[in-house]
Amino acid sequence: MGTVKRWPRSSPGGPRKGCGNMVRVSESSEQVQNAARLWHEHRRAPFPAGLRGAEFGGTDMVLLDADTAGCVLTWLNNGGSLDPKRTRILRSCIEDLHRVIPQITEPAGTQYYDHLRQLALLVARTLGAREVGGLAARPGGCMPTGATTSASTAVRCGSAASSP
């Protein structure tokens, strides 16, 4: 799923003598594994019934879920990479999540979307600050609000497996 680096015994950055052939799992691989775990948790969570058909500031909650989940699933299926178009969509979804979560009054809905946001932020951090508009460099992954996900402007990242 991720990158595994093997050092030959003679490599300057590799293990010292007597350590055998050590394997270091890259940070990216660990992040993909963590995201996969969070993804499976998210898939088991029921979509909050009270948010079906709900919109906050023009953001359709079902589409926000589907778009974010589609980007995460594509990233997982690609072993931790996302093309520029989907990276922009993910950034927009994260902006929307930051903006709408405080407006959700249902505790189950807040928990569901906060978990989705954590997953999206984990994916975004692996993509790097340049690719995600500085997201990874900001404390807590917060971004200014801007684009919204709505029925008229939603673009799916991939086949979102999360369905309400």
Secondary structure, 3 states (H helix, E strand, C coil): CCCEEECCCCCCCCCCCCCCCCEEECHHHHHHHHHHHHHHHHHHCCCCHHHCCCEECCEEHHHHHHHHHHHHHHHHHCCCCCCHHHHHHHHHHHHHHHHHHHHCCCHHHHHHHHHHHHHHHHHHHHHCCCCCCCHHHCHHHCCCCCCCCCCCCCCCCCCCCCCC
